Amino acid sequence: MASDRMTAEQSPKELKSWTQTPPLSPPLRHVVEDVVENQTWLDKLADPIQNWLLKFFGQPGQPQRKLKNLLNGTWFGHPVHPALTDVPVGAWSATLLLDLAWLGKESEGMANGADLTLLLGLLGAAGAAVTGVADWSDQVDVDRRVGLLHGLLNTGITVTNLASLFMRRTGRRRAGIALSTLGYAATIFSAYLGGEMTLGKGVGVNHGAFEGGSDDYVAVMDEKDLPAGKLVRVDAAGIPAVLVKQGKRLYAIAATCSHAGGPLDEGTLEDGVVQCPWHGSCFRVSDGSIVNGPAAYAQPTFSVRVRAGKIELRRLEHA
């Protein structure tokens, strides 16, 4: 109650000053934002790498991007990279625990187990690396910088653990353990960078997941105003949608690309397939299914009907 009275007795000027005080960022995230994201020298390294990758994978929308689709997880319905990163992190965590047990009692079984999990982590790191590179090739600006540093750290960690494995198998186990422990500490920070990209910046998430929709049909425009064969953006109770008229059929899918939030209404339409203008993901307007990546999530679709000359939409639940 005392704090309530104090708040009520404060002057408007004091209240304004109090409410405008910016919140403090967590220290580690402050480092990421103010240090990592401002390393513009990373762009000089990123440009040639990204240009080569785009040539290697093929330009956005091209049908020969099958390898990139495979690595992005278009076939999987979920990005592959996050799933594979659990392998090295989990395996190397086991290595650390087995090493600690070996230091307490120099057991041959513990030593062999630590070496095996270290090797398993290296194999998993290889898979995580190639899928991560495919995802990173579409990033720009600060996301590209954070992603590049994440990749450089992981490369260094992999080399460190390779050296550790060699030392272990050549009779220098304690030195190898020290090296892999150092690598594990770097792994934790690199994993934080990966989490920051995914959870803090939304890289790799389904950008249509949080768009709800009305349970009832919503009128969006007059049927007579919809031209045939063109992408038309409409608002369905606050949810952006793309309307397409093909012959006598009307189709509608979410206008926000699931891959990175690009505006599909600003893309191109050919043979019933819309291509996102940002990274070239292609979707069928009839059912929102993926024709070409890098998207891993299909587009949400709408039920369409015409009543009294008005086109009405109702968003459908995900299949």
Protein Blocks (a to p, Z undefined) as FASTA:
>chain_A
ZZmmmmmmpcfklmmmmmmpccdddfklmmmmmmmmmmmklmmmmmmmmmmmmmmnopeh
iaklmmmmmmnommnopafklmmmmmmmmmmmmmmmmmmmmmmoccfklmmmmmmmmmmm
mmmmmmmmmmmmmmmmmpghjllmmmmmmmmmmmmmmmmmmmmmmmmmnopamlmmmmmm
mmmmmmmmmmmmmmmmmmmnopoiafklmmgcdfbdcdfbdfklpcghiacdddeehiac
ddddehjbccdddfbdfklopafklmcceehiacdfklopacdfklopafbdcbfbdcdd
dddddeehiacddddddZZ
